[in-house]
Amino acid sequence: MLVFSAICPHPPILIPTIGKDNLEKIKKTQDAMKKLEEDLYASKPELIVIISPHGAMIPDAFSINLNSSYKANFEEFGDFQTKLEFKSSPLLAMKIKERVEGALPLVLSSIDNLDHGAAVPLFYLTKHLKDIEILPITYSFLDYQKHFEFGQLMKKEIAKSEKRIAVIASGDMSHALTQDSPARYSPKGAEFDKKFIQFLQKKDVKGIMKMDSKLIDKAAECGLRSFMILFGILDEYKYEPEIYSYEGPFGVGYLVANFRFV
């Protein structure tokens, strides 16, 4: 059963040994992640489905990482101290595979190390969930409707599961907010982030899905497909989105949002 769902950013700078003094510049995001961790812990999850943009992506198929266990580190960002380990959830993975096959392309992979899109949120969210199982999922380059449909199919197996399941959609907003952004600056970056948050607050998923493709392209986001899978999972649930924080001090939009079931 689904007990928790949220949107999280994944900047490695959120890891204290990497961010160091720069953490003060994204304190709103860090505080929001700590609050989200408390809410997640209170929901008593047994399994976390983590949707990341940075796994081993297959352009024309969704991917589930069905390794026997997972490790995470941040050595590529200069941190050789922080290490994480997680259990896998093979039963749910196979149930989703059976449900999705024939409707949408899906590939099972087996990768030991988690990407930072999964590892950064899990660093914060599993502080007090040491024995938690996880299921890492990577989106594809198929259209947004297909991602929504993939989420709808996942929802059926999540709802049937006896385990208490949380779903975390990892993704950053626009990478084009300032002149020193990772992507080339565009005023469309801030416009995209503002419109997305407005649609989110109104629970207008159709509005998000119909956003102008040129606007999305100029925004240079990496989270929209993660979010569309989550919206498919949440379809027909009664929930209220709560924005915990949004900021973009380094030219990338970081959004933390909880979806409270009502």
Secondary structure, DSSP 8 states (H G I E B T S, - for coil): -EEEEEEE---GGGSHHHHGGGGGGGHHHHHHHHHHHHHHHHT--SEEEEEESSSS-BTTBEEEE--SEEEEEEGGGTEEEEEEEEEE-HHHHHHHHHHHTTTS-EEEE--SB--HHHHHHHHHHTTT-TT-EEEEEE--SS-HHHHHHHHHHHHHHHHH-SS-EEEEEE----S-SSTTSSS---HHHHHHHHHHHHHHHTT-HHHHHTS-HHHHHHHT-S-HHHHHHHHHHHTT--EEEEEEEEE-TTSS-EEEEEEEE-
